C-alpha cells in the first residue's frame, strides 16, 4: 500500500474547506482492501518542515497578495518554489492559488505580489469583478469523464487565464517588459523524476463563454471572436489550476480526480 501525504497551504484562505473535501474524495477511492489502494494523510502546511513531508500540495483560494506576503515572512515562499518547480511535485491552486502558480500576473504593481510559478500562463487578477459580482455557473468538465453532470463552479473575485505563454527555460522575459505585470523567478528541475513530471504545453481543461460573446447579440459593435472564451482551468505537467472554488461547493469530484493524478505521480516517482 502506498502512503501519500497531501498538504494544504494554511496561511490564509479556504484551507479548511479543501481538507474536508479531500477527505471526502479519498473515501470514494479504492478501499484499503485493494492491493493498489493508497493510504492518505491530509495536513495543514505553514512551515518548511510541514511542506517537506508532503507528496502533493493545494494552494487555496483567498487573497494571493496576503498569502505570498505571509509565505515570505514565514520563510516558506522559497521552499514552495522548490516544491513546485525544482521537485515538480503535484500542486493544485484554486483562485488565489492559480494566481500564485502563474508565471505572469497582470493588473499587479511590481513589488506588490510574489509568484511561485509553474504554469506558463499570464493571469488577469479579479477578471470577473468585485466580491459583489461573484457568481456560480454550471461548468462542463470533460476531464472528469464522459456523462458527468456540469460542475457548480463558484467564482469569487476570480482570475482568468488571459494568455497561454510559450514554454521557455528560465524567466518569461517578454512578460517582464509589460507594465503592471509581475513574473515568477526561474527554477530548474532537480532530477530525472522532476523533469518527467514537466510538460511544455499547457492544457486548457475548461472555459466559460467569453463575456463579449454573451453581449454580441445585444451590442452590434462587439466582435465576439476576440473573446471566444474565458479560460478557467489549466494543467501543465505537475501543476493544475482553477479560477473557481471547488472547495466551496461540497462537490468532491475534482478533488477525487486530482487525488488520482497525485496517486499516479507518486507511484511513477517510486518506480523511476
C-alpha positions in Angstrom: 0.0 0.0 0.0 1.3 3.5 -0.9 1.3 6.1 1.8 0.6 9.6 0.4 0.7 12.9 2.3 -1.2 15.8 0.8 -0.7 19.3 2.3 -3.0 22.3 2.1 -1.2 25.7 2.5 -2.9 27.1 5.6 -1.6 30.7 5.7 -4.8 32.3 4.7 -8.0 31.5 2.8 -10.2 28.4 2.4 -7.7 25.7 3.5 -10.1 24.0 6.0 -12.7 23.5 3.3 -10.2 21.9 1.0 -9.1 19.4 3.6 -12.7 18.4 4.3 -13.4 17.7 0.6 -10.0 15.9 0.2 -11.1 13.6 3.0 -14.4 13.1 1.3 -12.8 12.4 -2.0 -10.3 9.9 -0.5 -13.1 8.0 1.0 -14.5 7.5 -2.5 -11.3 6.0 -3.9 -10.4 2.2 -3.7 -10.7 0.8 -0.2 -7.7 -0.4 1.9 -8.6 -4.0 0.9 -7.4 -3.3 -2.6 -3.7 -4.0 -3.2 -3.5 -0.9 -5.3 -5.1 1.4 -2.8 -3.3 4.3 -1.2 -3.3 5.4 2.4 -3.9 9.1 2.6 -2.9 11.8 5.1 -4.0 15.4 4.8 -2.2 18.1 6.7 -2.2 21.9 7.1 1.1 23.4 5.9 2.5 26.6 7.5 6.2 25.8 7.8 9.0 24.5 5.5 9.2 21.4 7.7 5.5 20.6 7.2 5.9 21.2 3.4 8.8 18.8 3.3 6.5 16.0 4.5 4.2 16.4 1.5 3.9 14.4 -1.7 1.4 16.9 -3.1 0.1 20.3 -2.2 -3.1 22.5 -2.6 -2.9 26.3 -2.7 -6.3 27.5 -1.6 -8.4 30.4 -2.6 -8.1 33.6 -0.6 -6.0 36.8 -1.1 -3.0 36.0 -3.3 -1.1 39.0 -2.1 -1.7 38.2 1.6 -0.7 34.5 1.0 2.5 35.4 -0.7 3.4 38.0 2.0 2.8 35.6 4.9 4.7 32.9 3.0 7.7 35.1 2.6 7.6 36.2 6.3 7.2 32.5 7.3 10.2 31.5 5.2 8.1 29.1 3.2 8.0 31.0 -0.1 11.3 29.7 -1.5 10.5 26.1 -0.3 7.2 26.5 -2.2 9.0 27.4 -5.4 11.3 24.5 -4.9 8.4 22.1 -4.3 6.6 23.2 -7.5 9.4 24.0 -9.9 12.5 22.1 -8.7 11.0 18.9 -7.2 8.0 19.2 -9.5 5.5 17.6 -7.1 1.8 17.7 -7.9 0.3 21.0 -7.0 -3.2 22.4 -7.4 -4.1 26.1 -7.0 -7.7 27.4 -6.7 -8.4 31.1 -7.4 -5.7 32.9 -5.5 -3.7 29.7 -5.8 -3.9 29.9 -9.6 -2.5 33.4 -9.5 0.4 32.2 -7.4 1.2 29.4 -9.7 1.2 31.5 -12.9 4.5 32.6 -14.5 3.0 36.0 -15.1 0.2 38.1 -13.5 -1.0 41.5 -14.7 -3.0 44.2 -13.0 -0.3 43.9 -10.3 2.2 46.6 -9.3 5.8 45.4 -9.4 6.9 44.5 -5.9 3.3 44.0 -4.7 2.9 40.3 -5.4 5.3 37.4 -5.3 4.6 34.5 -7.6 5.6 30.8 -7.3 5.2 29.9 -10.9 4.9 26.6 -12.7 2.2 27.3 -15.2 3.2 29.0 -18.4 0.3 31.4 -18.4 -0.5 35.0 -17.8 -3.4 35.5 -15.4 -5.6 38.6 -15.1 -6.4 39.2 -11.5 -10.0 39.9 -10.5 -11.1 39.4 -14.1 -14.7 38.7 -13.0 -15.0 41.8 -10.9 -15.5 42.6 -7.2 -16.8 40.5 -4.4 -20.4 41.7 -5.0 -20.1 40.4 -8.6 -19.4 36.8 -7.5 -21.4 34.1 -9.2 -22.0 30.4 -9.7 -22.1 28.8 -13.1 -22.6 25.2 -14.3 -19.3 24.2 -15.9 -18.7 21.3 -18.3 -15.5 19.5 -17.3 -14.7 16.7 -19.8 -11.7 15.6 -17.9 -13.9 14.3 -15.1 -15.2 11.7 -17.6 -18.0 11.1 -20.1 -21.5 11.6 -18.9 -20.7 13.7 -15.9 -23.1 16.4 -14.9 -21.9 20.0 -15.1 -19.8 21.2 -12.1 -21.3 24.0 -9.9 -18.3 26.4 -10.2 -18.2 29.2 -7.7 -16.3 32.4 -8.9 -15.4 34.9 -6.2 -13.2 37.9 -7.4 -11.8 35.2 -9.7 -8.8 35.5 -12.0 -8.8 34.2 -15.6 -6.0 32.8 -17.8 -5.6 35.7 -20.1 -2.8 34.1 -22.3 -1.1 30.8 -22.7 2.6 31.6 -22.8 5.2 29.7 -24.9 7.3 27.4 -22.7 10.8 28.5 -22.2 13.7 27.8 -19.9 14.1 30.4 -17.3 12.1 33.6 -16.8 9.4 34.7 -19.2 11.5 37.6 -20.4 8.9 39.2 -22.7 6.5 39.4 -19.7 8.9 41.4 -17.7 8.6 44.2 -20.2 4.9 44.6 -19.6 3.5 47.4 -17.3 1.8 46.4 -14.1 2.9 42.8 -14.5 4.9 40.6 -12.2 6.8 37.5 -13.3 7.8 34.4 -11.3 11.5 33.7 -10.8 13.2 30.8 -12.6 13.9 27.4 -11.1 15.1 24.3 -12.8 14.0 20.7 -12.1 16.5 18.8 -10.0 16.5 15.2 -11.4 15.0 12.8 -13.9 11.8 12.3 -11.9 11.2 16.0 -11.7 11.9 16.5 -15.4 9.5 13.7 -16.3 6.7 15.5 -14.3 7.1 18.6 -16.5 5.2 19.4 -19.7 6.0 22.0 -22.3 2.4 22.6 -23.3 -0.4 24.0 -21.1 -3.7 22.0 -21.4 -6.9 24.1 -21.3 -9.3 21.9 -19.3 -12.3 24.3 -19.0 -13.5 27.7 -20.2 -16.6 29.8 -19.9 -18.2 31.6 -22.8 -16.5 35.0 -23.1 -18.3 38.0 -21.8 -18.0 39.7 -25.1 -19.7 36.7 -26.8 -22.6 37.0 -24.4 -23.1 40.6 -25.3 -22.6 40.3 -29.1 -26.3 39.6 -29.7 -27.2 42.8 -27.9 -24.5 45.2 -28.9 -23.7 45.4 -32.6 -20.1 46.8 -32.3 -18.8 43.9 -30.2 -16.6 41.4 -32.0 -17.2 38.1 -30.2 -14.3 36.4 -32.0 -11.9 38.5 -30.0 -13.0 36.7 -26.8 -14.0 33.2 -27.6 -13.9 32.1 -24.0 -12.6 32.7 -20.5 -10.1 30.0 -19.6 -10.8 28.9 -16.0 -8.9 25.6 -15.6 -5.5 24.6 -16.9 -2.9 21.8 -16.3 0.8 21.7 -17.2 2.6 18.6 -16.1 2.6 18.5 -12.3 0.7 21.8 -11.9 -3.1 22.2 -12.0 -5.0 25.5 -11.6 -8.7 26.5 -11.4 -10.1 30.1 -11.4 -13.1 28.9 -9.3 -13.5 27.4 -5.8 -14.4 23.7 -5.9 -13.8 23.6 -2.1 -16.8 25.8 -1.5 -19.3 23.6 -3.4 -19.5 20.3 -1.4 -18.9 18.5 -4.7 -15.8 16.4 -4.4 -15.5 15.2 -8.0 -12.5 17.5 -8.9 -10.8 16.6 -5.6 -11.2 12.9 -6.4 -9.9 13.3 -10.0 -6.9 15.3 -8.6 -6.1 12.6 -6.0 -6.0 10.0 -8.7 -3.5 12.2 -10.5 -1.4 12.5 -7.4 -1.5 8.8 -6.8 -0.3 8.1 -10.3 2.5 10.6 -9.9 3.7 9.2 -6.6 3.8 5.7 -7.9 5.7 6.7 -11.0 8.3 8.5 -8.9 8.8 5.4 -6.7 9.4 3.3 -9.8 11.6 5.8 -11.6 
